[in-house]
Amino acid sequence: MLDENASKSNRTENFRIIIMNDDSFKEIKSYRYSRSKLFLTIFGSLFGIALIIWASMALTPMRNILFGFGDIKLRNQLEANQQHVDSLQAALANNNLYIANMQKVFTGELKKNDSIYNNNNNRAMNSATNELDQLSLQDSASQDKTAVNNDFQVASTEDIKYSDEVFHQNLDLSRIHFSPPLKGYISQGFNPGQKHYGTDITAPKNTPVKTVLSGHVILADWTLNTGNVIGIQHNADLVSFYKHNSQLLKKVGTFVKAGETIAIIGNTGELSDGPHLHFELWHNGQPVNPTSYINF
């Protein structure tokens, strides 16, 4: 009976927590607790702190940092982004090589068996160009319904339209109708053995120079040897160059249609001895004889 009373007395025993001024010993505030209330307060505080810590770890992004947990979608997106970055780096390296070799074409430094492309990335580069051309044609089709038909006119009984067959690297160029860049007299023909990778056509002063196929202007510049030069990337892995112009009428990045005026014939550059156009046609990174496919 005595033990019961002692236990009851301990449970109901009261405590007072007093906050005092250390200098004057004046009581500022006091809190009165029983033993059971004190235990409940301490336990409740600890439980609340533990609950906050658990919630911050389990319900916030902090768990990804502390325990390595991650959203599967987020991880997949990160992997996809990394692959995309790698692809962009490879494309950038290939574009730098492409531009450097384009400069060699301008100056005549490219050797007979050299290619203006990196063969490992050639197909990807051609595919990207095809997509750009298709988008440009879709935009122009809303303004001019005949824009698509003007891109590739095939001299054949078969009606080969703007399709995958036209984009194929092994396409027979004789099946494509090239618009002549201008009409004139051929003063010097295609001769790769003497590093003459194109055809020289003489024509009267101020004759407009036109693009042979639709495409994007990839280079419009001046060099010491070839003067004002413009280069156009077409579909089917075709690139055309127009050199010694007196004036260039298009800027890099411009989309031009087949037969559109892009320059004026001239006599610029040290390798020119009179008004004429030096025209080059490249397919799959190799020069081809323009007179085999174009009637000048």
Secondary structure, DSSP 8 states (H G I E B T S, - for coil): -HHHHHHHHHHH-EEEEEEE-TTT--EEEEEEEEHHHHHHHHHHHHHHHHHHHHHHHHSSTHHHHHH----HHHHHHHHHHHHHHHHHHHHHHHHHHHHHHHHHHHHT---TT--SS-TTTHHHHHHHHHHHHHHHHHHHHTT-TTHHHHH-B--SSS---SSHHHH-TT--GGGSB---S---EEEE--BGGGTB-SEEEE--TT-EEE-SS-EEEEEEEEETTTEEEEEEE-STTEEEEEEEESEE---TT-EE-TT-EEEE-B--STT-SSSEEEEEEEETTEEE-GGGT---
